[in-house]
Amino acid sequence: MRAALGALAVLLLLRSPCRRLTAMAAPEGASYQHGNVSAAFVTCPNEDVAKRMARAMVEQKLAACVNIVPKVTSM
């Protein structure tokens, strides 16, 4: 139950950044349209958090699939 609440909190926190990312990817003056292909790269503090987020996004149908790539460095 605790893990599910944590995953839900992460999804709620990601909602706004995801909308901003889709708006940035759309041509000027256009908005995101359902059915378009999108990709997001997200870093997580550890593999457990990554797996919880991935599972929650797929279960909520917010992502068709999620790839977890260990030891990625973002700068």
N, C-alpha and C positions, 0 to 999 in steps of 0.2 A: 504494500500500500504506500509506504514511504517513497519507494522508487518511482511509483506511478505519479505521485504528487510532484516529485522533483522533475520528472520528465515533462509534466504539464507546465510547470513553472518555466522551464527552459523554452518550451514552445511558445508560451505567451510572450516571453522576452524576445524571441526571434521574430515575432510577427512584424513589428515595425521595421527592423533592419531589412527583412526580406522584401517588404513593400518598397523601401527606398532603393534596394538593389534592382528590383524589376523595373522601377521607374527610370533608373539610370541606364538600363540596357535598352529601353525602348527608344525609337527615333524621337527627335524633338517634336513636341506637340502631340505625340501619341501616348497612349497608356497601355499597360500590360493587358493582353487579352488571353483569357483562359484557353488552353490548348496549345499555346506556344511552348517551345522547348526552353528550359532555363537550367542553369547550373549555378551552384553556390559552393564555395570552399570555406569551410569553417574549421578553426583550430579549437581544440578542447584541452583542458588541463591534464586529462589522463584518459586511458582507454575505456575505463568504466563509464565515464561521462559520455564519451563518444558513442558507446554501444547503447546507452539508455536513450540518448537523443535520436540515434538512428532508428531504433526500434519504435520509439514513439512517433516519429515522422512517417514511417511506413505504415504503422497501424492506423494512424489518423488520415492516411491517404494524402499527406502533404508532400510525399516523395514516392516515386515509383521504386526507386532503389537508392541505397546509400553505400558508398565505398568508404571504408576506414583505412587510412594510410598511416601506419605508425611512424613516429619520429620525424614528422614534418617540422621544419623550422620556418617561421614566418618573420619577416623583417619589415 
